[in-house]
Amino acid sequence: MLNAKETMHSIQFLRFVAAALVVLFHSYGAMNAGHSHAPAMTYLFGFGAVGVHLCFVISGYVMLHTVMHQKPGTYSTRKFITKRAIRIYPTYWLFAIFYIVVRFLHNQQYELGFSEYVKSFLLLPGSSPLIIGPGWTLSFELYFYLCFGISMYFGIIRGIAAMTLFFLGSVVVGIFTNSQNPYLALMTNALLLEFLSGVWIAYILSRNNQRYNR
């Protein structure tokens, strides 16, 4: 049975695989834009899109794994959300500025207004992909972190239960409303269930490990 440290090494490797799949998917698309290519190659590299879904599951797993291995009584919703924001925003801003500068140097400036730049830099739903296309995934990550951080305030078991009911309810609402509002579309998207599945996997494995080590 893997211990916590070995498990995280395995997850980090899986995260690398997921990221590599996404990179191959977007690289192939960028290099072959406007060109015809063999269906087999399209399918092979198109499979790389699964890396995004794998990353969402891993995020859910890692977040709960991290919280469950904290010292009792040390969890803080504010600190959790702050740390998540610090991990995402500075790196994203750096790359966003790089994209803007490169496009400017090639005379391919973005046709965006000031408010659109601000919304994109804040990774707001509907605006996050305006500068960097895959930025939409970060909007989902941030929303999940917000929901997860608030849920864990009530404890792990009650937090997981509350988040499960909330996400399932949100997805059901999305099925019947099919809202075009970018905020509601994100909040009711079935992709949230991928984060949730990662959370449950972490919880179930942790419980099994506890029984095994008794």
Residue pairs with C-beta under 8 A, 6 or more apart in sequence:
1 208
1 209
1 212
1 213
2 10
2 209
3 209
4 65
4 69
7 65
7 205
8 62
8 65
11 58
11 61
11 62
11 65
14 54
14 58
15 55
15 58
17 51
17 54
18 51
18 52
18 54
18 55
18 58
19 51
19 55
20 51
21 47
21 48
21 49
21 50
21 51
21 54
22 48
22 49
22 51
22 52
22 55
22 134
23 48
24 45
24 48
25 45
25 46
25 47
25 48
25 49
25 51
26 48
26 133
26 134
28 41
28 45
28 48
29 45
52 134
52 137
53 191
53 194
55 137
56 137
56 140
56 141
56 144
56 191
56 194
56 195
56 198
57 194
57 195
57 197
57 198
57 201
58 198
59 141
59 144
59 195
59 198
60 144
60 148
60 194
60 195
60 196
60 197
60 198
60 199
60 200
60 201
60 202
61 198
61 199
61 201
61 202
62 198
62 202
63 144
63 145
63 148
63 198
63 199
63 202
64 148
64 156
64 160
64 198
64 199
64 202
64 203
64 206
65 202
65 206
67 75
67 80
67 152
67 156
68 156
68 202
68 203
68 206
75 152
75 153
77 149
77 150
77 152
77 153
80 145
80 148
80 149
80 152
81 145
81 146
81 149
84 142
84 145
84 149
85 142
85 145
88 123
88 138
88 141
88 142
89 123
92 121
92 123
92 132
92 135
92 138
93 121
95 132
96 120
96 121
96 131
96 132
96 135
99 131
99 132
100 110
100 131
103 109
103 110
110 117
110 130
110 131
112 120
112 130
112 131
116 127
116 130
117 130
117 131
119 126
119 127
119 130
120 127
120 128
120 129
120 130
120 131
120 135
121 131
123 135
123 138
123 139
123 142
124 139
124 182
124 183
125 139
125 143
125 182
125 183
125 185
125 186
126 182
126 183
126 185
127 182
128 135
128 136
128 138
128 139
129 135
129 136
139 186
140 186
140 189
140 191
140 192
140 195
143 186
143 187
143 192
144 192
144 195
147 163
147 166
147 167
148 159
148 163
148 195
148 199
151 159
151 160
151 162
151 163
151 166
152 159
153 159
154 162
156 203
160 199
160 200
160 203
163 196
163 199
164 196
164 200
167 192
167 193
167 195
167 196
168 193
170 187
170 188
170 192
171 188
171 189
171 190
171 192
171 193
173 188
174 184
174 185
174 187
174 188
174 189
174 190
175 188
177 184
177 188
179 185
179 188
